[in-house]
Amino acid sequence: MKMTARALLRFLVSAMAMPLAVVPALAEDPTPALHLELNAVQPSDKGCRLTFVVNNQLGADLERVAFELALFNEAGAVDRLTVLAFKEMPAGKIKVSRFDIAGADCTKLSRVLINEATECVGAGVEPASCMRRLDTTTKTGIAFGL
């Protein structure tokens, strides 16, 4: 079969453009996740207030979720361990949760480490999912994550 120059050019252009059509599909992350953002840290009457934005994209409602956090001081030493109970998180819902950490000084907080999920309960939800599928970000100058 003989191809004209024009037909060959059309074939090559369409062959080169095909991978570009796949790029948007690859950019989307189909993996279910629990997105946890440390959104704000500010002094409160009780100590230090941590504000989180949570987006449950696990595909199932969570009845109870709680994480043990390690708070590090400005020297990088663990100041304390605390458990924050986020309670219920409906699937697909964005939720804001605030926690006052009694006696903590926000100005000395350098890092917040998620040590473990102490609770991860929901119909059809594997208990380890809250840690294994956790995606963390921060809008603060404080290091935050696993």
C-alpha positions in Angstrom: 0.0 0.0 0.0 1.4 3.3 -1.1 0.9 6.4 1.0 1.0 9.9 -0.3 3.1 12.5 1.5 -0.1 14.2 2.7 -1.6 10.9 4.0 1.7 10.1 5.7 1.8 13.6 7.4 -1.9 13.2 8.6 -1.0 9.7 10.1 2.1 11.0 11.9 0.3 14.1 13.3 -2.6 12.0 14.6 -0.2 9.4 16.0 1.7 12.1 17.9 -1.5 13.8 19.2 -2.9 10.6 20.6 -0.7 10.5 23.7 -1.7 14.1 24.5 -5.4 12.9 24.7 -4.4 10.5 27.5 -2.6 13.2 29.6 -5.7 14.6 31.3 -6.7 11.0 32.4 -3.3 10.4 33.9 -3.4 13.8 35.7 -6.5 12.8 37.6 -5.9 10.7 40.7 -8.5 8.0 40.8 -7.3 6.6 44.2 -9.7 7.3 47.0 -8.1 9.5 49.6 -8.7 11.3 52.9 -7.4 14.8 52.4 -6.3 16.6 55.6 -5.0 20.2 55.4 -3.5 22.1 58.3 -5.2 25.3 57.4 -4.4 27.7 60.3 -2.5 27.9 63.6 -3.3 30.7 66.0 -3.1 31.5 69.7 -6.3 30.9 71.7 -7.4 31.5 75.3 -6.6 27.9 76.0 -3.3 27.7 74.2 -2.9 27.0 70.5 -5.8 26.5 68.0 -5.2 24.2 65.0 -7.7 24.5 62.2 -8.0 21.6 59.7 -9.9 21.3 56.4 -10.8 17.7 55.7 -12.1 16.3 52.5 -13.3 12.7 52.7 -12.8 11.2 49.2 -12.7 7.6 50.4 -16.0 6.8 48.8 -17.7 5.9 52.1 -19.0 7.8 55.1 -16.7 7.8 58.2 -18.6 7.5 61.5 -15.5 8.3 63.6 -12.0 9.4 62.7 -9.2 10.3 65.2 -5.5 10.8 64.8 -2.7 10.9 67.3 -0.5 13.9 66.5 3.0 14.6 67.7 3.7 18.3 68.2 7.4 19.4 67.8 8.9 22.5 69.4 11.3 25.0 67.7 14.2 22.8 68.7 12.7 19.8 66.8 11.9 17.9 70.0 8.5 16.3 70.6 6.6 18.7 72.9 3.6 16.5 73.3 1.4 13.8 71.9 -2.4 14.4 71.5 -5.3 12.7 70.0 -7.7 14.8 67.9 -11.2 13.3 67.2 -12.6 14.5 63.9 -15.9 12.6 64.6 -18.0 11.9 61.5 -17.0 12.7 58.0 -19.6 12.2 55.2 -18.2 10.9 51.9 -17.5 13.7 49.4 -18.0 16.5 52.1 -15.5 19.1 53.0 -15.4 19.8 56.7 -13.6 22.4 58.9 -12.5 21.2 62.4 -10.8 23.3 65.1 -8.9 22.0 68.1 -7.5 24.0 71.0 -4.3 22.4 72.4 -4.3 23.5 76.0 -1.0 25.1 77.2 0.6 24.9 73.8 2.5 27.9 72.4 1.9 28.3 68.7 5.0 30.4 68.2 7.2 27.5 69.3 5.4 24.9 67.1 7.7 23.8 64.2 6.1 20.5 63.1 2.9 18.4 63.4 3.4 14.7 62.7 0.5 12.3 62.2 1.6 9.4 64.3 -1.3 7.1 63.7 -5.1 6.8 63.2 -6.5 5.8 66.6 -10.0 5.5 65.1 -11.2 4.9 61.5 -14.7 3.6 61.5 -17.2 3.5 58.7 -19.4 1.0 56.8 -17.2 -0.8 54.3 -14.1 1.1 55.4 -11.0 -0.8 56.3 -9.6 0.6 59.6 -6.1 1.1 58.0 -7.5 3.2 55.2 -7.4 6.5 57.2 -3.6 6.2 57.4 -2.8 4.4 54.1 -5.0 6.7 52.0 -4.2 9.9 54.0 -3.0 12.9 51.9 -1.7 15.9 53.9 -1.0 19.5 53.0 -0.5 22.7 54.9 -1.3 26.4 54.4 0.9 27.3 57.3 4.7 27.6 57.8 4.6 24.6 60.0 5.7 21.2 58.6 2.7 18.8 58.5 2.4 15.2 57.5 3.2 11.6 58.1 
